[in-house]
């Protein structure tokens, strides 16, 4: 029995149970729609099929999942998987599909933003979504899902469900025109999907690009270059998104409002300004399909775009030359191997963090893992990436069906059997690092308390177990499906990449040049000390003849080299001119797209500055609690006031400027006079050529002196002397003292925020943060 027949029978049964006649129930209808790669025809073996069932208003989401079902209690013993799950209505669509003989791996996800049933039908994974049309009592067979009126009165989950096939249909229409053009679009979509999966960039849930994002991106490039062949369009794809002016949005059409009360994406909204790399769906209501992309994942995507463009561009240059590319490799497609080579994620970072997601049973583990997976990007981008001194962090979007938790975790056999693991690679920014240890316990604790605690219903045995690895300590499962030789081959490639590092090669070249210079100096010294014996005239004449022949040969060779250099320079000049023209055309196209998007006008230089700031992490330091962001453009540079200029001078001098609310930390960054003097410096020990040791002695640190003189008077508060220094005359609770003169009644001699002096006994005294006072 086909899935569509099961859905119609369920809709008819539900209508009958609501009091409809048999004839009315049979007219209720119901339709199935597909979206994504299957709808476009670019699906691969093993890929899932995104399916949406559209039902009339007689059916509800509870009928779809079988929730809120009241059943009679029985004494039947249930297994571990069914005992932890709520009993559902046996006549619901979920239960009808679950008990079908061709269905396996059935998992209902009811509490998600878009509720879904995921299962395997004869080995093919299907994601079934639910869409209820409140204004229709029946769904005709010629139902037009592309009509905006179908969204009238629907809830948020139905809106997102219907948006899938509507967006896919509109992308297919925009990429069409001719059969050849549409086939070019499909070919490049397949190539980009394969590239993204191999490079670990295919997962919208994990903060990267998903299928709909790739479809929109390729369709945009096809709009810019409508006559390009597949290979040329692939090169243009990497060129466009390598040069894209993020955070400018990627849009195929201008968003329109059908006035049905749904929220439409708007570039001028404050909430939209926080989006890092917006990619807007073309169908109504327009929404950002890349909300999960963060600054960290955008940095990784940009690096991969640059890598892909460098590889494809070099292939294009080599293809235009003779005898550069192997004809067999061109014919069988092996020239593209480097572009689709699997990512070196597991050898590209010095440190890794594994997250082992465990559950007490298979059903609980699947539901728990799905919830944790949807929150992992928040841990990586929001908690770890923004609060730790890391120069780069990357989440590998592919899971491992294994448990790598430490043996001391004391997991049960069921927990280890029902577990999956994700890996996070990161590189520490040593310039921002304090000490030699990186503490991530606070971030992991916040992740558990604020994110994972939202899961319901939770069961005993559900947990996320972190563990850190060095690159050489990673388990073998990380390398099995990537490198033919496993971990051994991976470590060899890692050593090769380290040796090929330009900085490392430059350091080696400098050392080699220094050694050669020393050898040349020794040879010249020996020649200077030795005497030159004159040879006979005949030998001298022979030597002269040989010298003339050598000089003539050298001149001919130099002439040929000069001719080759001139030809090469001409070729390079032509290539450079072509690249400049191509870049100029692309910049003009980006200017036009920026103006059509309704964004504030920016020059190319301003757009490039914004893009570089975004990739570097600047400009994303907004407050988590702020709901509104005021954005102003094209404002003249404001002149600083005298107070702001003086505050800037103090900051450059190493002082911390605080507000009145933070007055208790004044002096917290200062080194007290008795702690000045010689600071401990690392003693460098260098071995000279003669084996002598040169020890560098510690030198006193000369700190710049800053004289602070007050220009304003504070009548009634403080008094200034002739040099502009404050004369602290004290008050009822404090009496200054230039030196210790003994105890005074009712006072104690202490060091506080006002300096050394007498503070009233019992009065709370704030001690500077860098002073331990007992």
VEXKOL-967443 format. One line per field, with one value per residue (C-alpha): residue in three letters; x, y, z. Coordinates in steps of 0.001 Angstrom, whole numbers, plus 500000, padded with zeros to 6 digits. Each point is the difference from the previous one (the first is absolute). Layout:
N
res: (ALA|...) $
x: (X|...) $
y: (Y|...) $
z: (Z|...) $
END
This chain:
774
res: (UNK|UNK|UNK|UNK|UNK|UNK|UNK|UNK|UNK|UNK|UNK|UNK|UNK|UNK|UNK|UNK|UNK|UNK|UNK|UNK|UNK|UNK|UNK|UNK|UNK|UNK|UNK|UNK|UNK|UNK|UNK|UNK|UNK|UNK|UNK|UNK|UNK|UNK|UNK|UNK|UNK|UNK|UNK|UNK|UNK|UNK|UNK|UNK|UNK|UNK|UNK|UNK|UNK|UNK|UNK|UNK|UNK|UNK|UNK|UNK|UNK|UNK|UNK|UNK|UNK|UNK|UNK|UNK|UNK|UNK|UNK|UNK|UNK|UNK|UNK|UNK|UNK|UNK|UNK|UNK|UNK|UNK|UNK|UNK|UNK|UNK|UNK|UNK|UNK|UNK|UNK|UNK|UNK|UNK|UNK|UNK|UNK|UNK|UNK|UNK|UNK|UNK|UNK|UNK|UNK|UNK|UNK|UNK|UNK|UNK|UNK|UNK|UNK|UNK|UNK|UNK|UNK|UNK|UNK|UNK|UNK|UNK|UNK|UNK|UNK|UNK|UNK|UNK|UNK|UNK|UNK|UNK|UNK|UNK|UNK|UNK|UNK|UNK|UNK|UNK|UNK|UNK|UNK|UNK|UNK|UNK|UNK|UNK|UNK|UNK|UNK|UNK|UNK|UNK|UNK|UNK|UNK|UNK|UNK|UNK|UNK|UNK|UNK|UNK|UNK|UNK|UNK|UNK|UNK|UNK|UNK|UNK|UNK|UNK|UNK|UNK|UNK|UNK|UNK|UNK|UNK|UNK|UNK|UNK|UNK|UNK|UNK|UNK|UNK|UNK|UNK|UNK|UNK|UNK|UNK|UNK|UNK|UNK|UNK|UNK|UNK|UNK|UNK|UNK|UNK|UNK|UNK|UNK|UNK|UNK|UNK|UNK|UNK|UNK|UNK|UNK|UNK|UNK|UNK|UNK|UNK|UNK|UNK|UNK|UNK|UNK|UNK|UNK|UNK|UNK|UNK|UNK|UNK|UNK|UNK|UNK|UNK|UNK|UNK|UNK|UNK|UNK|UNK|UNK|UNK|UNK|UNK|UNK|UNK|UNK|UNK|UNK|UNK|UNK|UNK|UNK|UNK|UNK|UNK|UNK|UNK|UNK|UNK|UNK|UNK|UNK|UNK|UNK|UNK|UNK|UNK|UNK|UNK|UNK|UNK|UNK|UNK|UNK|UNK|UNK|UNK|UNK|UNK|UNK|UNK|UNK|UNK|UNK|UNK|UNK|UNK|UNK|UNK|UNK|UNK|UNK|UNK|UNK|UNK|UNK|UNK|UNK|UNK|UNK|UNK|UNK|UNK|UNK|UNK|UNK|UNK|UNK|UNK|UNK|UNK|UNK|UNK|UNK|UNK|UNK|UNK|UNK|UNK|UNK|UNK|UNK|UNK|UNK|UNK|UNK|UNK|UNK|UNK|UNK|UNK|UNK|UNK|UNK|UNK|UNK|UNK|UNK|UNK|UNK|UNK|UNK|UNK|UNK|UNK|UNK|UNK|UNK|UNK|UNK|UNK|UNK|UNK|UNK|UNK|UNK|UNK|UNK|UNK|UNK|UNK|UNK|UNK|UNK|UNK|UNK|UNK|UNK|UNK|UNK|UNK|UNK|UNK|UNK|UNK|UNK|UNK|UNK|UNK|UNK|UNK|UNK|UNK|UNK|UNK|UNK|UNK|UNK|UNK|UNK|UNK|UNK|UNK|UNK|UNK|UNK|UNK|UNK|UNK|UNK|UNK|UNK|UNK|UNK|UNK|UNK|UNK|UNK|UNK|UNK|UNK|UNK|UNK|UNK|UNK|UNK|UNK|UNK|UNK|UNK|UNK|UNK|UNK|UNK|UNK|UNK|UNK|UNK|UNK|UNK|UNK|UNK|UNK|UNK|UNK|UNK|UNK|UNK|UNK|UNK|UNK|UNK|UNK|UNK|UNK|UNK|UNK|UNK|UNK|UNK|UNK|UNK|UNK|UNK|UNK|UNK|UNK|UNK|UNK|UNK|UNK|UNK|UNK|UNK|UNK|UNK|UNK|UNK|UNK|UNK|UNK|UNK|UNK|UNK|UNK|UNK|UNK|UNK|UNK|UNK|UNK|UNK|UNK|UNK|UNK|UNK|UNK|UNK|UNK|UNK|UNK|UNK|UNK|UNK|UNK|UNK|UNK|UNK|UNK|UNK|UNK|UNK|UNK|UNK|UNK|UNK|UNK|UNK|UNK|UNK|UNK|UNK|UNK|UNK|UNK|UNK|UNK|UNK|UNK|UNK|UNK|UNK|UNK|UNK|UNK|UNK|UNK|UNK|UNK|UNK|UNK|UNK|UNK|UNK|UNK|UNK|UNK|UNK|UNK|UNK|UNK|UNK|UNK|UNK|UNK|UNK|UNK|UNK|UNK|UNK|UNK|UNK|UNK|UNK|UNK|UNK|UNK|UNK|UNK|UNK|UNK|UNK|UNK|UNK|UNK|UNK|UNK|UNK|UNK|UNK|UNK|UNK|UNK|UNK|UNK|UNK|UNK|UNK|UNK|UNK|UNK|UNK|UNK|UNK|UNK|UNK|UNK|UNK|UNK|UNK|UNK|UNK|UNK|UNK|UNK|UNK|UNK|UNK|UNK|UNK|UNK|UNK|UNK|UNK|UNK|UNK|UNK|UNK|UNK|UNK|UNK|UNK|UNK|UNK|UNK|UNK|UNK|UNK|UNK|UNK|UNK|UNK|UNK|UNK|UNK|UNK|UNK|UNK|UNK|UNK|UNK|UNK|UNK|UNK|UNK|UNK|UNK|UNK|UNK|UNK|UNK|UNK|UNK|UNK|UNK|UNK|UNK|UNK|UNK|UNK|UNK|UNK|UNK|UNK|UNK|UNK|UNK|UNK|UNK|UNK|UNK|UNK|UNK|UNK|UNK|UNK|UNK|UNK|UNK|UNK|UNK|UNK|UNK|UNK|UNK|UNK|UNK|UNK|UNK|UNK|UNK|UNK|UNK|UNK|UNK|UNK|UNK|UNK|UNK|UNK|UNK|UNK|UNK|UNK|UNK|UNK|UNK|UNK|UNK|UNK|UNK|UNK|UNK|UNK|UNK|UNK|UNK|UNK|UNK|UNK|UNK|UNK|UNK|UNK|UNK|UNK|UNK|UNK|UNK|UNK|UNK|UNK|UNK|UNK|UNK|UNK|UNK|UNK|UNK|UNK|UNK|UNK|UNK|UNK|UNK|UNK|UNK|UNK|UNK|UNK|UNK|UNK|UNK|UNK|UNK|UNK|UNK|UNK|UNK|UNK|UNK|UNK|UNK|UNK|UNK|UNK|UNK|UNK|UNK|UNK|UNK|UNK|UNK|UNK|UNK|UNK|UNK|UNK|UNK|UNK) $
x: (500000|501422|500553|497452|497294|500778|499707|496638|498569|501093|498438|496737|499914|500661|497208|497581|500907|499193|496406|500456|498049|501803|499565|501343|502913|500943|500026|502351|502905|503575|503168|503681|502688|503766|502691|503752|502372|497393|497652|502833|501272|503488|499534|502684|499806|499362|498710|496765|496759|498362|496234|497082|496466|497414|496736|496691|498904|498254|503406|502190|503607|498866|498262|503210|502180|497285|500599|497596|498702|498126|500375|499102|502890|501135|502451|501907|503752|501613|503601|502428|499391|496185|499824|501693|497764|496456|497235|498551|496659|500215|497912|502339|502151|503145|498862|498725|503418|501919|498278|500288|502133|502289|500805|503065|501847|496814|500591|497310|501327|496982|501541|502143|499306|498902|498535|501056|499793|503241|500136|501419|497588|501532|503430|499339|500004|496902|499399|496236|498765|496445|498163|496425|497984|497557|497832|499428|497699|501342|503181|499224|502197|500976|501047|502475|502550|501808|497034|500692|496352|500650|501942|496979|499378|502672|502166|503782|500809|497716|501475|503519|498824|498288|502981|502114|498240|499047|503645|501196|497405|500918|503752|499348|497991|502703|502751|498015|499438|501608|500642|503748|500070|498003|502278|503019|498371|499390|503548|501611|497642|501142|503649|499638|498093|502725|502688|498194|499464|503629|501297|497699|497852|496614|497748|497722|499250|503697|500467|501103|498077|497210|498352|497720|502927|502050|497015|499550|503726|500408|496806|501359|503283|497983|498082|503284|501527|497029|502038|502802|500716|500040|503777|500074|496962|501723|503003|497711|498259|503226|500991|496669|499828|503700|499378|496491|499528|498693|497753|498175|497152|499901|496629|498559|496979|498909|497909|496314|497186|496759|498363|499016|501451|503216|503411|502052|503768|501026|503561|499368|498620|502252|499681|501202|503110|501321|499944|503484|499453|496305|498668|496365|497454|498229|496450|497589|500564|503673|502182|503678|500939|503467|499110|502239|503138|502318|503175|502086|498279|500054|503776|500300|497668|502009|503272|498470|498648|503497|501518|497413|500517|503790|499730|497398|501660|503339|498312|498563|503425|501662|497246|500847|503632|501377|501470|499237|497027|499967|497515|498832|499358|498041|497902|499154|499661|502972|501111|497205|501292|501714|496793|497968|502742|498658|500703|503107|497926|501419|503603|499471|499669|502271|497108|496647|496941|497718|496371|498585|496174|498647|496523|498560|498149|499945|496774|501125|503457|498565|497725|502715|502656|497710|499415|503713|500980|497693|501837|503612|500519|499092|502662|502657|499223|498344|501630|503418|500757|499068|501229|503307|503318|499680|501260|497884|497396|498172|497260|500182|496378|500223|499280|501800|497969|502446|500697|503405|499205|502604|499815|499622|496589|498418|497504|497735|500168|496698|501320|503162|497963|497555|502460|501348|502988|500759|503430|500982|503434|501472|503195|500972|500935|503236|500041|496713|500724|500732|501945|500465|496605|496695|497004|496752|498098|497948|498837|499060|498134|498049|499207|498501|498107|498606|499649|499833|497690|497227|499615|496775|499353|503466|500911|502686|503087|499799|503257|502668|503559|502858|503595|503051|502551|503271|500213|502171|497655|496887|498380|500486|496326|500603|502270|498510|497738|502209|503529|500725|502747|498020|501664|503548|499390|498260|503022|502265|497811|500024|503796|499975|497640|502185|503081|498147|499054|501385|501126|501886|501599|501035|501661|501869|501130|501382|501987|501371|501039|501766|501999|500950|501195|502265|501451|500635|501764|502265|500840|500840|502274|501916|500370|501314|502634|501171|502301|499088|502656|500237|499671|501769|499048|498609|497726|499024|499088|497969|498254|499230|498523|497885|498887|498886|498015|498363|499071|498476|498004|498817|498870|497992|498410|499179|498383|497782|499017|499166|497785|498216|499534|498536|497564|499052|499529|497749|497932|499780|499000|497203|498792|500132|498024|497333|499772|499694|497180|498233|500369|498720|496912|499302|500382|497541|497543|500411|499377|496765|498873|500797|497935|497077|499921|498940|503102|501723|502461|503593|503090|502034|502655|497423|498414|503410|500816|496685|500660|503502|498713|497284|502420|502383|497246|499797|496588|498334|500480|496326|498367|498033|497184|499561|496979|500456|503062|500208|501878|501085|501734|501976|500566|502933|502806|499200|502651|500986|499340|502795|498958|500036|503430|501413|498440|501615|503386|499581|499036|503088|502056|498804|497429|496463|497200|497000|496630|498731|498218|503341|501965|500902|502368|502103|503605|499297|502268|502870|503193|500690|503332|501472|499285|501868|503647|501408|497445|500818|500903|500520|503724|500897|502842|501626|502838|502561|502239|502784|497725|499925|496769|498606|497593|497840|499742|496664|499601|497733|496794|499766|496344|498882|499170|496746|499387|496322|498997|496415|498732|496670|499382|497705|498797|498988|501273|503780|502774|502906|503545|502212|500943|496421|500128|497109|500302|498002|499022|497981|496562|498256|500856|503496|503128|503044|503504|503304|501734|499142|499704|498153|496448|497159|496896|497087|502112|502107|502989|499198|500503|496728|498628|501060|503544|501945|498395|497705|496567|497280|499750|497078|499763|500119|503195|500391|503506|501402|499562|503732|500829|499651|499342|499617) $
y: (500000|503373|502752|502259|497330|499679|503780|500199|497104|501704|503339|498236|498127|503198|501839|497145|499993|503742|499351|500470|497774|497356|502064|503186|498069|498582|503539|501265|498966|500728|500331|499142|502399|499578|502624|500356|497840|497347|502601|501470|496591|500280|497493|497396|496353|499937|503585|500763|501136|503099|499451|502167|498737|502773|499324|501861|501659|496850|498524|501302|499500|497795|497752|499937|498850|498227|502166|500488|496474|498521|496231|497284|498870|496422|497845|499142|500174|502433|500032|502791|501848|500169|500526|503392|501204|501329|497747|501461|499644|496825|501708|503007|500440|499516|496581|498937|500718|498521|496605|499753|496966|502029|502649|499924|502507|501919|503126|502637|503487|501811|502827|501520|503380|498030|496677|497049|496236|498430|496375|497627|498679|496974|501348|503561|502685|502218|503170|500568|503458|501074|503002|500840|502544|501629|501591|496885|497097|497915|499810|499629|497912|503138|501868|502815|500186|502927|502324|502424|499723|496495|501658|501928|499182|497293|499612|500402|496295|499632|503149|498529|496617|501512|502241|496965|498999|503610|501132|496975|500571|503671|499241|497472|502622|502671|497603|498848|501769|497437|496287|500491|502739|497933|496992|502263|501097|496395|498938|502791|499362|496344|501067|502580|497531|497386|502609|501225|496484|498977|503181|499777|503008|498361|500445|502954|498704|500189|503553|499330|499879|497554|498870|503027|502366|498344|500136|503739|500701|498133|501571|503473|499288|498677|503276|501904|497740|498500|498684|498293|496296|497780|500168|503758|500476|497984|502309|503036|498541|499998|503415|501629|498699|500491|503680|500350|503057|498412|500816|501186|497535|497456|500465|498561|502329|503009|499019|500840|500145|498226|501705|496754|501011|497963|501434|500855|500424|503644|501274|503062|498124|499972|496232|499547|502064|497278|497363|499102|498568|500347|497969|500895|497517|501235|498875|501873|500497|500762|498770|499515|496365|500363|501181|497289|501304|501693|502000|496885|497877|502904|500219|496289|500362|502957|498070|497115|502361|501427|496510|498824|503049|499596|496345|500528|503186|498204|497184|502558|501556|496616|498867|502900|498900|497076|496874|501139|497805|496257|499125|496874|501938|502601|497310|498000|503056|499306|503620|500882|497691|502803|502075|497110|498635|499346|502649|499820|500924|497233|501026|503739|500962|499422|499483|498233|499724|496973|500033|496536|500019|496986|498728|497094|498449|500295|502021|502370|500339|500962|502685|501301|500048|501903|502675|500324|500191|502983|501818|499154|503082|502199|498309|500414|503492|501796|498455|498675|502199|503326|499581|498124|501208|497907|501011|497352|497406|497517|497437|496893|499480|496223|497757|496807|497048|499263|500981|501553|501077|499316|496671|501891|501263|496788|499592|496978|497585|501402|503562|499097|498063|502915|502834|502266|502355|503383|501639|503664|501205|503238|502038|502202|503645|500169|503807|500106|496957|500490|497190|496610|498417|500525|499479|499156|498640|503169|499989|496325|500580|502896|497818|497354|502437|502387|497891|496281|500548|500996|496416|498307|497328|499152|496536|498699|499084|502845|501913|501762|498999|502251|498881|501785|498551|501099|499392|496897|498598|499911|496563|498028|500273|503652|499007|496751|501366|502954|498656|496659|499163|501106|501920|499179|501542|502975|500749|499823|502513|502210|500010|500798|502947|501285|499791|501777|502911|503204|501415|496819|499946|503632|499296|497030|502089|502683|497417|498484|503409|500803|496729|500673|503488|498592|497443|502683|502176|497098|499265|503626|500106|496944|501501|503228|498143|497785|501297|499820|498295|501333|497372|499858|502264|497073|499010|503622|500295|496811|501326|503245|498133|497877|503113|501656|496906|499858|503676|499620|496963|501870|502941|497731|498267|503320|501239|496916|500403|503664|499070|497374|502473|502581|497430|498959|503622|500618|496923|501046|503514|498609|497721|502843|502251|497329|499414|503733|500286|497013|501438|503408|498409|498052|503111|501845|497126|500027|503774|499461|497186|502146|502899|497758|498406|503305|500266|503230|501066|498960|500532|496964|500886|500260|496690|498285|501453|498706|496561|499798|501142|497373|497188|501180|500079|503778|501596|497031|501183|500689|499541|496780|501786|502865|499696|503106|501180|503484|499974|503261|500390|502711|502074|502419|499123|501465|502097|498853|502249|501104|497436|497206|501043|500041|496601|498599|501311|498241|496737|500138|500488|496646|501289|498639|502560|498979|501539|501127|496659|498220|502275|497128|498532|503139|499015|496345|500053|501888|498514|501426|501785|497252|497492|502007|499516|497005|497707|496433|499559|496756|499462|499056|497588|499927|497757|501756|498431|499650|498294|502973|500761|503525|500703|503104|501709|501338|503687|502429|500769|503697|500961|503239|502714|501852|503276|500579|503570|501049|502911|500265|501036|498074|502500|498407|496588|500049|502578|500204|501056|502173|496992|498952|497042|499128|500905|497400|501616|497033|499897|498436|496484|500508|501889|500031|499385|500444|497670|497700|501952|497525|499079|502490|499463|498626|499531|497221|500514|498168|499938|500698|501539|503480|498917|499450|501700|499762|498484|500063|496753|497900|501913|497676|500639|498905|498703|500277|496704|499343|500377|497196|501769|498094) $
z: (500000|498975|502540|498290|500419|503716|500417|498198|502022|503216|498928|499072|503318|501982|498159|500685|503695|500091|498808|496251|497664|497969|496840|501634|501507|496597|498547|502753|497809|501043|497932|500299|498750|499815|500317|500011|497999|499152|498495|497915|498923|501523|502823|500583|501109|503742|500119|501835|498332|501466|499827|501173|500541|499522|501861|500442|503228|501219|500960|502802|500984|502891|497458|497975|502932|502018|503059|502927|499542|502977|500173|502482|502176|499533|501863|496862|500479|497589|498857|500770|496726|500266|503742|499791|497153|500394|498698|496784|498266|497885|497276|499725|496915|502089|501249|496574|498487|502917|499758|496215|499082|497701|502665|502275|502210|500756|502153|500723|500839|501387|502044|497243|498398|496919|501255|497871|499571|498805|498907|497401|497382|498282|500945|498766|502677|499949|502038|500162|501026|500879|498516|501057|497983|502398|497286|497876|500848|497109|497921|496269|497701|498023|503136|499144|502777|498320|500509|502864|501153|501402|502850|501242|503671|500388|503105|500121|499616|496969|498478|500201|498701|496951|499359|499010|496757|499209|500124|498022|497255|499690|499843|497236|498092|500401|498909|496946|496728|497739|500463|499617|502620|502495|499486|500614|503265|501109|499096|502015|502943|500050|499885|502775|502194|499536|500753|503129|501357|499443|501610|503061|499053|499355|503025|500585|503497|500924|498712|496409|496703|499332|496788|499590|500588|497257|497634|500607|499670|496686|498629|500806|498184|497028|499938|499863|497314|498082|497049|501935|499576|503138|500507|499505|502262|502743|499781|500097|503060|502013|498641|500923|503566|500580|499221|501481|502198|503162|501833|496859|499345|497170|498260|496786|499994|501984|503039|499645|502545|499106|503029|501707|503347|499681|500859|496904|500190|499933|499728|502154|502974|503024|500354|496432|500644|502307|497284|498830|496525|499071|497077|499288|498669|496841|500891|502268|502888|499369|502860|500739|499301|501600|503496|501416|498230|502485|499659|500672|497353|497519|500468|499133|496998|498705|500286|498047|497328|499562|499829|497470|497795|500047|498885|497259|498734|499694|498068|497587|499464|499501|497621|497678|499788|498046|501605|503534|500917|499420|497261|501836|503217|498043|498353|503129|502283|502276|499672|502457|502749|501915|500118|501442|502238|503532|502591|502185|503049|502197|499334|499635|503685|502998|502451|499799|502205|499671|501131|500632|500065|501884|500868|501993|497011|496233|499878|502778|498465|496582|501450|502334|497265|497631|502634|500885|496315|499517|502838|499171|497832|502990|502088|497317|498710|502919|503070|499018|496995|501582|503575|499612|498506|496832|496583|498254|500960|497782|500587|497826|498886|499543|502960|500996|501231|502794|503589|500702|503552|502646|501820|503261|498833|501411|497169|499765|497097|498656|500099|498092|497459|499480|499513|497268|500018|498434|499804|500301|498903|501300|499947|502966|499477|501988|499966|501945|502134|503702|501557|498402|500688|498209|502282|498173|502991|500457|496361|500151|503269|498461|496989|502257|502215|497384|496845|500769|502970|497543|498796|501096|501022|501264|501219|502305|498029|497458|500059|497924|500924|498863|499537|498628|497579|498498|496256|500459|502667|497806|499672|496786|499019|499056|497105|498684|497251|499058|499509|498333|502468|503029|502802|498837|496583|501626|502206|496926|498203|503062|499996|496278|500554|502823|497798|497181|502259|498384|503357|500824|496555|500355|503347|498511|497037|502313|501961|496809|498657|503261|499788|496373|500891|502683|497572|497350|502529|500981|496343|499304|503020|498750|496529|501465|502012|497109|497276|496329|497854|496483|497353|496667|497101|498027|502819|500410|496310|500156|503043|498216|497012|502289|501838|496743|498981|503415|499826|496514|501171|503058|497850|497687|502984|501650|496812|499786|503663|499441|497054|502108|502831|497628|498602|503535|501052|497010|500878|503664|498978|497809|502807|502500|497689|499521|503755|500638|497476|501544|503507|498829|498444|503179|502161|497770|500353|503788|500011|498092|502338|503037|498673|499002|503469|501524|502170|500989|497341|500621|497944|498980|502532|502807|499009|499996|503415|501384|498532|501467|503398|499906|499137|502716|502615|500356|499842|501704|503578|500621|503352|500385|501860|497555|497742|497869|498127|498565|496703|498443|496659|498237|503111|500043|502349|503413|501725|503450|502954|502321|502599|497409|498718|503531|500754|496853|501127|503336|498278|497795|503145|501341|502492|500259|499746|502093|500806|503379|500400|499669|502290|502316|497377|499575|500279|499299|496969|501642|501346|503434|500627|502173|497205|497380|499150|498221|498451|499270|496373|498158|499718|496471|499684|496621|498970|497832|497420|502516|502562|502375|501831|499850|502870|499817|503382|501158|499265|501830|498165|499190|500182|498365|502502|499654|501789|500768|500728|500604|497925|501765|503578|502300|502599|503233|499001|499529|500049|497539|500781|497782|497845|499428|502381|502274|503672|501848|503299|501081|501573|502970|498845|498548|501014|497694|501268|498167|502438|502870|503244|502186|500836|500317|502064|498027|496857|498440|497745|496741|496255|498192|496862|501208|500682|503228|502955|503015|499346|502632|501916|498785|496728|496967|498075|496386|499342|496439|498124|499568|503715|502521|503304|503227) $
END
